[in-house]
Amino acid sequence: MVPQTPALDIIGLRFRYPGSEVDVLEDVHLKVNPGDRIALVGPNGAGKSTLLHVVLGIEQHRHGTISIYGNSAHLCRHRVAVVPQRSSVDWRFPVTVRQVVMMGRYVHLGWFRRPTAEDRERVDHALETMKIADLKDRQVGELSGGQQQRVMLARTLAHDADLLLLDEPLNHVDITTQELIFHTLERLAARGKAVIVSTHDLGVLTVHFNRAVFLDKRVIADGDVAEVITPETIARAYGFEFHKDYTPWSS
């Protein structure tokens, strides 16, 4: 990792889905530094998940550039890990918790090499960190929503990536799991990892993030949480019009 090199640098990104005539992302500029804990917020349909998918290479863009640690994104995606939306995962697939977490090591192993003692140790540590070591032999489909989300973050920890992308990780999880996720991300950021979390839960931003990015097809605001999460951006995020002269008791 080159000092002062952004973990992620997006310049002039534009994206539309094949067959569509409407851009989902318009001229997005975003620079993420090592150690950043960024909340990616915005209304439904703002392009938050799409942006993460483009960074990961799941969706291919034609306009703009994406660099990861100073390299073209397609050369450096091994340094990126994702926690997808829980609803996008097929939890019926017959695998155990430990097998899912071991998948985080495949970027280092390849698909056909056997795990080493180091791989097993990293998986064990990830399971213990997320407090699911006692569930390691359970089928993932048998777990609660909060436990499943812990499994996905444990997989990311086993990967040991430098840039972490989490897509709505707080949906339908209990408070204990939320706090465990946040504390884990804070420790990772303190070690220089960069973290981007797409979320609708504006109430947690001031406590757990050092920066917020408001996306609505393009970056509308980017900075300290208190500067970005204003009455105007909250109104925009939830789809209603904000009037500065409004008071609750006005007729």
N, C-alpha and C positions, 0 to 999 in steps of 0.2 A: 504494500500500500504506500503510494507516494504521499508524503506529507502535504497537506493543503489541497490535495486532489479531491474534488467532489465525489461523494459516493454515487450520486446520480445527477446527470446534467441533461435536461431536456430543452431543446431549442426549436421553436417554431413547429411543434408537432401538430399535425392535422390528420384526422382519421375519420373515415366513414365505412360502414359495413358494405360488403359487395352487393350490388344491386340497388343500393340506396342513393338518393340524390341529396341527402342531408348529412352534414358533418356532425359526428358525435363529439369530436374534439376539434377546437378551432384555435390555432396559433397558441398552443400551450408552451409556456416557458416556466421551468422549475429547476432549481438547483438545491440539492440535498447534501448536507455535509456530514462527515462521520460524527457520531454522537447525537445527531438530531433525533428528537422524538416528535414526529409530525402527525397531527390529526388532519386527515383529509375529509372535509365536510362539504355539503352541498345538497341541493334538492334531489329527489328521485329523478333519474334520467339525466343527471348532470354529467355523467361520463366517468364517475369515480372507479367503478369496477373495470370499465373499458381501459382506462389509463393504466391500471395495474396489469391488465392482460397484455397491453401493448409493450410495457416494460419487460414482461416475462417472455415475450415472443409468441404468446398464444394467438394474438392477433397481429397481423403484419401491416405496418404503416408505410406510406409512400412519400410522405412529406414531412420534413423536419429530421432532426438527429437526436439520438439517445446515446449517451456515453455512461458507462459504469466504471468508476475508478479510472477514468482517463482513457478507457478503451471502448471501441465500438461495442454496443450492447451484445451483439451475437457472439462476441469472443469472450464475454465475461459473465455470462448468465450462471455459471457454476458458483459465483459468489452471491447469488440471489436466492432467497428462500421465500416461500409463500404459505400463508395459512388461508385457504380459500373459504368462501362462504360455506357454512355447514350444509346448506340446502343443495349445494352443487356436488356433494360427495355421495357416492352410492354406498351407503352403510350396510347394505345387504351382502356385500362381497365377503366371502368366508375367510377372513384373516384375523389374527389375534392382535391385541394391542402392541405387543413386542414386535411383531412382524411389520406393522405400520410404521413404528418408530424407526426400525432398522432401514426402512426405505429412505430415510434421510441420509443414510450413509452411501447410497448407491452412486451419488455424484463422485464420491471418492473411490468406490470399489469397482464401478461398472456393474453390469447386470449378471455376470457369470462367475465372478470371483467369490470365494467364500469369505465371510466376515472374519477379520482378525481379532485378536484379543483386545486391541485398541478400539476397534469398532464396537465390540460388545460392551466395553467399559463406558464408552461415550453414550451408548443407548441406555445403559443402566443409570448413568448420571442424569440423563434427560428424564427418565421415568421418575426418578427420585425427586428431581427439581419440581416437576409438575404434580408430585404426590399421587402417582398412579402406579407405583411399583407393584402394589398388591393386586392390580388388575391386569398384569402383563400377559396372562394366559387366557383372558376372556376374549370372546369375539367382540369386535368393535360395535357390531350391530345391536348388542345386548346392553350397551351403555346408555346413560342419560345424555342429554344434550351437552351439559356442562362437562361431563367426563370425555365425551367425544372431542370437544374443543381442546381439552387438555392434551389429548392424544396428538392432535394436529400440531399443537405448539411444541410438544415434545419431539415430534418428527423434525420440526424446524431447528430445535436446539441441537439435535443429533447431527444435522447437516453442518452446523457451525458456519453459516453464511455470514457475510459482512453487511448485506443489505436485506432487511426483512420487510416483507409486504404482507399486511394482514387485512383481509377484506371482511368487514363487519364481524369481528371476532366476538363481540359482546352480545350478539343477538341470542336471546333465549338461554342465557346462562345465569347461574345464581351469583349472588354478590361475592361469595367466597371465591368462586372461580374468576370473577372479574378482577378482584384484588390480587389474586395470584398471578394472573396474566400481566397486570400493570406492573407489579413489583419485579417480575421477571424481565419485562421489557426495559424497565429503568436500570436494572443491573447490566443488561446487555449494552445499553446506550452509554453507560459509564465506562464500559470497556472499549468504546469507540465504534460500536455497531450503529448503523443508521436504521431507523425504524419509521415506517409509514403505516398508519392505521386509518382505514376508511371507517367512519362511524357516523351514526345519526344521534348518538347520545351526547348532546352538547354539555350536559351537566358535569361530565368528568374532565373536561378539557383543561380547566385552569389548574387542576390538581396533578394531572398525569402527563401533560405535554408541555414542551417548551416552545412550540410553534404550531400555528394552524394555517392551513391552506384552504381557502374557500374556492371550490371549483363549480362552475356552471358553464360547461363546454370549454371555457377558458378560465384561467386563473383570475378571479375577481379581486381577491385580497390574499395577502401572504405576509405573515409577521407574528408578533406576539399574540397570544390567544386573546387578550383583552382588547387588542386593536382590531382583530379580525371578527370576533364574535360580538357584533353590535346589534342593536334592535333591527336595523335595516337588513343585515345579513341573516339574522334569525327569521325575520318575516319572509325573506326570499327563500330560505331553506324549507320553510313549512308551507309556502305557497299562498301567502296572503299579503295584502298591500299594507304597508306601514305609513301612518300619517303622523308627522312630528307634533302636530297640534292636538292630537287625540288625547283625551283624558277619560278614565272609566266612568266618571259621573256626568260627562257632557251629554246633552240631549240631542 
